[in-house]
Amino acid sequence: QVQLVESGGGLVQPGGSLRLSCVVSGTFSSIPIMAWYRQAPGEERELVARSTNGGSTTDYADSVKGRFTMSRDNAKNTMYLQMDSLKPEDTARYYCHAVVNKPTWLVPTPFWGQGTQVTVSS
C-alpha cells in the first residue's frame, strides 16, 4: 500500500521557522498532486499549499503566502513545507496529502499522513 510519513513539527517561538517533510512510500507510478493541510482544535481541516503538474505549479492559502514555501523532490517522492515568520495562529496539526496513480487503479487515489503538531508560542 501507500504510506505518507511526516516529520519536522515541534514548538517554536513567534517569528521562528520550521521545516516539515513528508515521504511517500509504496508501489505507484506517479504522484500528480502533493499538498499540505492543517487543522487547529475545533476547526475544519484547511488547505495550506498544493503542488500539481509535477511541481511546476504551487498554490498557497492567502494566510501563508509569502511566509510558507512548498517544494517537492520527485526522485525521492518527498514533499517539504518551509514555514517562516510563524505566528501563533499557525498552530495546528499539519497533514501531508498525496494523490497517487497506479496502473492497476481506475482513478488516482488520495492518501493522508498521520499528521505532525506545530505549536507557535512564546
KEKOLMAR-632213 format. One record per residue: residue number from 0; x, y, z of N, C-alpha, C in turn. Coordinates in nm, 3 decimals, always signed. Example, Ala and Ser with C-alpha at 12.3 -4.5 7.8 and 13.67 -1.06 7.14 Angstrom:
% residues 2
+-----+---------+---------+---------+---------+---------+---------+---------+---------+---------+
!  nr !     nxx !     nyy !     nzz !    caxx !    cayy !    cazz !     cxx !     cyy !     czz !
+-----+---------+---------+---------+---------+---------+---------+---------+---------+---------+
!   0 !  +1.319 !  -0.569 !  +0.780 !  +1.230 !  -0.450 !  +0.780 !  +1.320 !  -0.330 !  +0.780 !
!   1 !  +1.285 !  -0.225 !  +0.708 !  +1.367 !  -0.106 !  +0.714 !  +1.290 !  +0.003 !  +0.787 !
+-----+---------+---------+---------+---------+---------+---------+---------+---------+---------+
***
This chain:
% residues 122
+-----+---------+---------+---------+---------+---------+---------+---------+---------+---------+
!  nr !     nxx !     nyy !     nzz !    caxx !    cayy !    cazz !     cxx !     cyy !     czz !
+-----+---------+---------+---------+---------+---------+---------+---------+---------+---------+
!   0 !  +0.083 !  -0.120 !  +0.000 !  +0.000 !  +0.000 !  +0.000 !  +0.086 !  +0.125 !  +0.000 !
!   1 !  +0.021 !  +0.237 !  +0.006 !  +0.091 !  +0.365 !  +0.004 !  +0.088 !  +0.425 !  +0.144 !
!   2 !  +0.202 !  +0.475 !  +0.188 !  +0.212 !  +0.539 !  +0.319 !  +0.276 !  +0.675 !  +0.307 !
!   3 !  +0.228 !  +0.769 !  +0.390 !  +0.286 !  +0.902 !  +0.399 !  +0.331 !  +0.923 !  +0.543 !
!   4 !  +0.455 !  +0.963 !  +0.560 !  +0.509 !  +0.983 !  +0.694 !  +0.568 !  +1.123 !  +0.704 !
!   5 !  +0.510 !  +1.204 !  +0.794 !  +0.558 !  +1.340 !  +0.815 !  +0.663 !  +1.345 !  +0.925 !
!   6 !  +0.743 !  +1.449 !  +0.923 !  +0.837 !  +1.477 !  +1.030 !  +0.867 !  +1.627 !  +1.030 !
!   7 !  +0.921 !  +1.675 !  +1.142 !  +0.967 !  +1.814 !  +1.147 !  +0.883 !  +1.908 !  +1.231 !
!   8 !  +0.774 !  +1.862 !  +1.287 !  +0.693 !  +1.950 !  +1.370 !  +0.761 !  +1.979 !  +1.503 !
!   9 !  +0.698 !  +2.067 !  +1.582 !  +0.753 !  +2.098 !  +1.713 !  +0.703 !  +2.230 !  +1.766 !
!  10 !  +0.770 !  +2.277 !  +1.870 !  +0.737 !  +2.404 !  +1.935 !  +0.836 !  +2.511 !  +1.889 !
!  11 !  +0.783 !  +2.625 !  +1.848 !  +0.868 !  +2.734 !  +1.801 !  +0.811 !  +2.866 !  +1.848 !
!  12 !  +0.898 !  +2.964 !  +1.869 !  +0.851 !  +3.096 !  +1.911 !  +0.798 !  +3.175 !  +1.792 !
!  13 !  +0.708 !  +3.268 !  +1.817 !  +0.660 !  +3.354 !  +1.708 !  +0.777 !  +3.419 !  +1.633 !
!  14 !  +0.766 !  +3.420 !  +1.501 !  +0.873 !  +3.472 !  +1.418 !  +0.975 !  +3.367 !  +1.378 !
!  15 !  +0.966 !  +3.251 !  +1.436 !  +1.061 !  +3.144 !  +1.406 !  +1.025 !  +3.066 !  +1.281 !
!  16 !  +1.104 !  +2.962 !  +1.256 !  +1.087 !  +2.880 !  +1.135 !  +1.087 !  +2.732 !  +1.170 !
!  17 !  +1.018 !  +2.656 !  +1.087 !  +1.020 !  +2.511 !  +1.093 !  +1.013 !  +2.458 !  +0.951 !
!  18 !  +1.066 !  +2.338 !  +0.932 !  +1.056 !  +2.273 !  +0.802 !  +0.997 !  +2.135 !  +0.821 !
!  19 !  +0.884 !  +2.113 !  +0.755 !  +0.818 !  +1.983 !  +0.758 !  +0.859 !  +1.901 !  +0.636 !
!  20 !  +0.868 !  +1.770 !  +0.654 !  +0.896 !  +1.678 !  +0.545 !  +0.791 !  +1.568 !  +0.543 !
!  21 !  +0.767 !  +1.513 !  +0.426 !  +0.672 !  +1.402 !  +0.413 !  +0.723 !  +1.309 !  +0.303 !
!  22 !  +0.747 !  +1.185 !  +0.340 !  +0.793 !  +1.085 !  +0.244 !  +0.675 !  +0.996 !  +0.204 !
!  23 !  +0.657 !  +0.980 !  +0.074 !  +0.552 !  +0.892 !  +0.021 !  +0.619 !  +0.761 !  -0.021 !
!  24 !  +0.576 !  +0.651 !  +0.039 !  +0.635 !  +0.522 !  +0.008 !  +0.529 !  +0.423 !  -0.038 !
!  25 !  +0.573 !  +0.318 !  -0.106 !  +0.481 !  +0.217 !  -0.155 !  +0.498 !  +0.193 !  -0.303 !
!  26 !  +0.399 !  +0.130 !  -0.363 !  +0.405 !  +0.099 !  -0.505 !  +0.308 !  +0.187 !  -0.581 !
!  27 !  +0.359 !  +0.268 !  -0.672 !  +0.276 !  +0.357 !  -0.752 !  +0.357 !  +0.404 !  -0.872 !
!  28 !  +0.290 !  +0.465 !  -0.968 !  +0.360 !  +0.510 !  -1.088 !  +0.389 !  +0.659 !  -1.088 !
!  29 !  +0.304 !  +0.736 !  -1.024 !  +0.326 !  +0.881 !  -1.019 !  +0.244 !  +0.942 !  -0.907 !
!  30 !  +0.280 !  +1.066 !  -0.874 !  +0.208 !  +1.140 !  -0.771 !  +0.167 !  +1.274 !  -0.831 !
!  31 !  +0.050 !  +1.281 !  -0.893 !  +0.011 !  +1.405 !  -0.961 !  -0.005 !  +1.524 !  -0.867 !
!  32 !  -0.051 !  +1.498 !  -0.746 !  -0.078 !  +1.607 !  -0.652 !  -0.013 !  +1.576 !  -0.518 !
!  33 !  +0.058 !  +1.675 !  -0.465 !  +0.108 !  +1.671 !  -0.327 !  +0.057 !  +1.797 !  -0.258 !
!  34 !  +0.022 !  +1.785 !  -0.132 !  -0.033 !  +1.902 !  -0.064 !  -0.010 !  +1.893 !  +0.086 !
!  35 !  -0.018 !  +2.009 !  +0.148 !  -0.014 !  +2.019 !  +0.294 !  -0.146 !  +2.080 !  +0.341 !
!  36 !  -0.204 !  +2.021 !  +0.443 !  -0.324 !  +2.073 !  +0.509 !  -0.292 !  +2.093 !  +0.657 !
!  37 !  -0.377 !  +2.167 !  +0.724 !  -0.363 !  +2.180 !  +0.868 !  -0.500 !  +2.187 !  +0.933 !
!  38 !  -0.502 !  +2.149 !  +1.060 !  -0.627 !  +2.150 !  +1.134 !  -0.599 !  +2.193 !  +1.278 !
!  39 !  -0.659 !  +2.303 !  +1.316 !  -0.649 !  +2.352 !  +1.454 !  -0.765 !  +2.295 !  +1.534 !
!  40 !  -0.751 !  +2.287 !  +1.667 !  -0.861 !  +2.234 !  +1.750 !  -0.990 !  +2.310 !  +1.727 !
!  41 !  -1.097 !  +2.235 !  +1.703 !  -1.227 !  +2.297 !  +1.684 !  -1.249 !  +2.356 !  +1.547 !
!  42 !  -1.150 !  +2.341 !  +1.460 !  -1.160 !  +2.398 !  +1.326 !  -1.162 !  +2.286 !  +1.221 !
!  43 !  -1.206 !  +2.323 !  +1.101 !  -1.203 !  +2.227 !  +0.991 !  -1.061 !  +2.222 !  +0.932 !
!  44 !  -1.031 !  +2.109 !  +0.870 !  -0.902 !  +2.096 !  +0.803 !  -0.900 !  +2.191 !  +0.683 !
!  45 !  -0.789 !  +2.263 !  +0.668 !  -0.779 !  +2.359 !  +0.559 !  -0.653 !  +2.335 !  +0.477 !
!  46 !  -0.664 !  +2.368 !  +0.350 !  -0.550 !  +2.356 !  +0.258 !  -0.448 !  +2.466 !  +0.287 !
!  47 !  -0.322 !  +2.427 !  +0.299 !  -0.214 !  +2.524 !  +0.320 !  -0.140 !  +2.550 !  +0.189 !
!  48 !  -0.101 !  +2.442 !  +0.120 !  -0.028 !  +2.456 !  -0.006 !  -0.049 !  +2.329 !  -0.087 !
!  49 !  -0.050 !  +2.345 !  -0.221 !  -0.072 !  +2.231 !  -0.308 !  +0.018 !  +2.242 !  -0.430 !
!  50 !  +0.083 !  +2.131 !  -0.461 !  +0.173 !  +2.124 !  -0.576 !  +0.115 !  +2.031 !  -0.680 !
!  51 !  +0.100 !  +2.080 !  -0.803 !  +0.046 !  +1.999 !  -0.912 !  +0.139 !  +2.005 !  -1.032 !
!  52 !  +0.103 !  +1.933 !  -1.137 !  +0.184 !  +1.933 !  -1.260 !  +0.330 !  +1.898 !  -1.232 !
!  53 !  +0.350 !  +1.799 !  -1.146 !  +0.485 !  +1.754 !  -1.116 !  +0.567 !  +1.852 !  -1.037 !
!  54 !  +0.502 !  +1.954 !  -0.984 !  +0.573 !  +2.054 !  -0.906 !  +0.588 !  +2.187 !  -0.976 !
!  55 !  +0.543 !  +2.196 !  -1.099 !  +0.558 !  +2.322 !  -1.172 !  +0.458 !  +2.427 !  -1.129 !
!  56 !  +0.353 !  +2.383 !  -1.062 !  +0.251 !  +2.476 !  -1.013 !  +0.231 !  +2.455 !  -0.864 !
!  57 !  +0.240 !  +2.562 !  -0.787 !  +0.215 !  +2.554 !  -0.643 !  +0.123 !  +2.667 !  -0.603 !
!  58 !  +0.019 !  +2.632 !  -0.529 !  -0.077 !  +2.731 !  -0.480 !  -0.073 !  +2.735 !  -0.329 !
!  59 !  -0.101 !  +2.852 !  -0.273 !  -0.095 !  +2.871 !  -0.128 !  -0.224 !  +2.934 !  -0.077 !
!  60 !  -0.256 !  +2.902 !  +0.046 !  -0.363 !  +2.974 !  +0.114 !  -0.319 !  +3.118 !  +0.137 !
!  61 !  -0.413 !  +3.210 !  +0.130 !  -0.379 !  +3.351 !  +0.148 !  -0.310 !  +3.376 !  +0.282 !
!  62 !  -0.347 !  +3.301 !  +0.383 !  -0.294 !  +3.323 !  +0.517 !  -0.146 !  +3.289 !  +0.530 !
!  63 !  -0.091 !  +3.214 !  +0.434 !  +0.051 !  +3.174 !  +0.445 !  +0.136 !  +3.226 !  +0.330 !
!  64 !  +0.075 !  +3.293 !  +0.234 !  +0.151 !  +3.344 !  +0.119 !  +0.262 !  +3.437 !  +0.165 !
!  65 !  +0.380 !  +3.416 !  +0.109 !  +0.495 !  +3.499 !  +0.144 !  +0.569 !  +3.451 !  +0.267 !
!  66 !  +0.511 !  +3.357 !  +0.341 !  +0.577 !  +3.304 !  +0.461 !  +0.612 !  +3.156 !  +0.450 !
!  67 !  +0.527 !  +3.081 !  +0.381 !  +0.548 !  +2.937 !  +0.365 !  +0.590 !  +2.907 !  +0.222 !
!  68 !  +0.677 !  +2.808 !  +0.208 !  +0.720 !  +2.764 !  +0.075 !  +0.712 !  +2.612 !  +0.067 !
!  69 !  +0.635 !  +2.563 !  -0.030 !  +0.626 !  +2.419 !  -0.052 !  +0.719 !  +2.380 !  -0.165 !
!  70 !  +0.787 !  +2.268 !  -0.147 !  +0.871 !  +2.214 !  -0.253 !  +0.855 !  +2.062 !  -0.254 !
!  71 !  +0.904 !  +2.001 !  -0.360 !  +0.895 !  +1.855 !  -0.370 !  +1.017 !  +1.803 !  -0.443 !
!  72 !  +1.059 !  +1.685 !  -0.403 !  +1.168 !  +1.615 !  -0.470 !  +1.106 !  +1.489 !  -0.530 !
!  73 !  +1.079 !  +1.493 !  -0.658 !  +1.010 !  +1.380 !  -0.722 !  +1.094 !  +1.253 !  -0.722 !
!  74 !  +1.225 !  +1.268 !  -0.727 !  +1.312 !  +1.150 !  -0.726 !  +1.305 !  +1.076 !  -0.592 !
!  75 !  +1.277 !  +1.152 !  -0.486 !  +1.269 !  +1.093 !  -0.353 !  +1.125 !  +1.075 !  -0.305 !
!  76 !  +1.030 !  +1.113 !  -0.390 !  +0.888 !  +1.106 !  -0.350 !  +0.866 !  +1.176 !  -0.217 !
!  77 !  +0.922 !  +1.292 !  -0.205 !  +0.918 !  +1.366 !  -0.079 !  +0.870 !  +1.508 !  -0.104 !
!  78 !  +0.789 !  +1.558 !  -0.011 !  +0.746 !  +1.697 !  -0.016 !  +0.792 !  +1.768 !  +0.111 !
!  79 !  +0.809 !  +1.898 !  +0.099 !  +0.856 !  +1.978 !  +0.211 !  +0.767 !  +2.101 !  +0.227 !
!  80 !  +0.764 !  +2.151 !  +0.350 !  +0.696 !  +2.278 !  +0.376 !  +0.787 !  +2.361 !  +0.465 !
!  81 !  +0.848 !  +2.463 !  +0.407 !  +0.931 !  +2.556 !  +0.483 !  +0.840 !  +2.666 !  +0.537 !
!  82 !  +0.836 !  +2.678 !  +0.668 !  +0.748 !  +2.775 !  +0.732 !  +0.832 !  +2.880 !  +0.803 !
!  83 !  +0.824 !  +3.002 !  +0.757 !  +0.899 !  +3.114 !  +0.815 !  +0.801 !  +3.216 !  +0.874 !
!  84 !  +0.855 !  +3.304 !  +0.957 !  +0.774 !  +3.409 !  +1.021 !  +0.647 !  +3.351 !  +1.082 !
!  85 !  +0.664 !  +3.245 !  +1.156 !  +0.549 !  +3.175 !  +1.212 !  +0.475 !  +3.261 !  +1.313 !
!  86 !  +0.343 !  +3.244 !  +1.314 !  +0.255 !  +3.319 !  +1.402 !  +0.179 !  +3.222 !  +1.492 !
!  87 !  +0.131 !  +3.267 !  +1.607 !  +0.054 !  +3.178 !  +1.693 !  -0.066 !  +3.115 !  +1.621 !
!  88 !  -0.125 !  +3.188 !  +1.528 !  -0.240 !  +3.134 !  +1.456 !  -0.203 !  +3.025 !  +1.357 !
!  89 !  -0.073 !  +2.998 !  +1.338 !  -0.029 !  +2.885 !  +1.257 !  -0.029 !  +2.755 !  +1.336 !
!  90 !  -0.054 !  +2.765 !  +1.465 !  -0.058 !  +2.645 !  +1.549 !  -0.168 !  +2.551 !  +1.502 !
!  91 !  -0.129 !  +2.426 !  +1.472 !  -0.224 !  +2.327 !  +1.420 !  -0.151 !  +2.195 !  +1.402 !
!  92 !  -0.228 !  +2.094 !  +1.371 !  -0.168 !  +1.969 !  +1.328 !  -0.160 !  +1.974 !  +1.175 !
!  93 !  -0.043 !  +1.949 !  +1.123 !  -0.020 !  +1.959 !  +0.979 !  -0.016 !  +1.818 !  +0.918 !
!  94 !  -0.091 !  +1.804 !  +0.809 !  -0.103 !  +1.675 !  +0.741 !  -0.052 !  +1.686 !  +0.598 !
!  95 !  +0.023 !  +1.586 !  +0.554 !  +0.055 !  +1.581 !  +0.413 !  -0.047 !  +1.493 !  +0.342 !
!  96 !  -0.065 !  +1.523 !  +0.216 !  -0.169 !  +1.460 !  +0.135 !  -0.111 !  +1.434 !  -0.004 !
!  97 !  -0.138 !  +1.317 !  -0.058 !  -0.089 !  +1.287 !  -0.192 !  -0.197 !  +1.213 !  -0.270 !
!  98 !  -0.211 !  +1.251 !  -0.394 !  -0.299 !  +1.177 !  -0.487 !  -0.207 !  +1.096 !  -0.577 !
!  99 !  -0.226 !  +0.966 !  -0.573 !  -0.129 !  +0.873 !  -0.631 !  -0.190 !  +0.795 !  -0.746 !
! 100 !  -0.110 !  +0.774 !  -0.850 !  -0.151 !  +0.692 !  -0.965 !  -0.085 !  +0.556 !  -0.960 !
! 101 !  -0.160 !  +0.457 !  -1.004 !  -0.106 !  +0.321 !  -1.017 !  -0.170 !  +0.260 !  -1.140 !
! 102 !  -0.095 !  +0.189 !  -1.225 !  -0.152 !  +0.137 !  -1.350 !  -0.277 !  +0.050 !  -1.330 !
! 103 !  -0.284 !  -0.020 !  -1.216 !  -0.398 !  -0.110 !  -1.194 !  -0.519 !  -0.038 !  -1.136 !
! 104 !  -0.503 !  +0.090 !  -1.101 !  -0.615 !  +0.165 !  -1.047 !  -0.689 !  +0.238 !  -1.158 !
! 105 !  -0.823 !  +0.245 !  -1.147 !  -0.902 !  +0.315 !  -1.247 !  -0.887 !  +0.467 !  -1.234 !
! 106 !  -0.878 !  +0.513 !  -1.111 !  -0.866 !  +0.656 !  -1.086 !  -0.754 !  +0.681 !  -0.986 !
! 107 !  -0.693 !  +0.800 !  -0.990 !  -0.593 !  +0.834 !  -0.886 !  -0.657 !  +0.829 !  -0.749 !
! 108 !  -0.581 !  +0.793 !  -0.648 !  -0.633 !  +0.769 !  -0.514 !  -0.564 !  +0.860 !  -0.413 !
! 109 !  -0.639 !  +0.924 !  -0.323 !  -0.580 !  +1.011 !  -0.222 !  -0.536 !  +0.935 !  -0.098 !
! 110 !  -0.426 !  +0.981 !  -0.040 !  -0.375 !  +0.925 !  +0.086 !  -0.335 !  +1.039 !  +0.179 !
! 111 !  -0.337 !  +1.010 !  +0.309 !  -0.304 !  +1.109 !  +0.411 !  -0.194 !  +1.057 !  +0.503 !
! 112 !  -0.112 !  +1.149 !  +0.551 !  -0.020 !  +1.116 !  +0.657 !  -0.089 !  +1.123 !  +0.791 !
! 113 !  -0.015 !  +1.088 !  +0.896 !  -0.074 !  +1.084 !  +1.029 !  -0.076 !  +1.220 !  +1.096 !
! 114 !  -0.003 !  +1.314 !  +1.041 !  -0.001 !  +1.450 !  +1.096 !  +0.117 !  +1.473 !  +1.188 !
! 115 !  +0.158 !  +1.599 !  +1.195 !  +0.263 !  +1.639 !  +1.287 !  +0.223 !  +1.772 !  +1.351 !
! 116 !  +0.243 !  +1.784 !  +1.480 !  +0.196 !  +1.902 !  +1.552 !  +0.296 !  +2.017 !  +1.540 !
! 117 !  +0.242 !  +2.134 !  +1.508 !  +0.321 !  +2.258 !  +1.507 !  +0.257 !  +2.353 !  +1.607 !
! 118 !  +0.337 !  +2.396 !  +1.703 !  +0.288 !  +2.489 !  +1.805 !  +0.376 !  +2.614 !  +1.804 !
! 119 !  +0.312 !  +2.729 !  +1.785 !  +0.384 !  +2.856 !  +1.783 !  +0.345 !  +2.933 !  +1.908 !
! 120 !  +0.438 !  +2.947 !  +1.999 !  +0.407 !  +3.009 !  +2.128 !  +0.535 !  +3.060 !  +2.192 !
! 121 !  +0.522 !  +3.169 !  +2.266 !  +0.636 !  +3.222 !  +2.341 !  +0.635 !  +3.168 !  +2.484 !
+-----+---------+---------+---------+---------+---------+---------+---------+---------+---------+
***
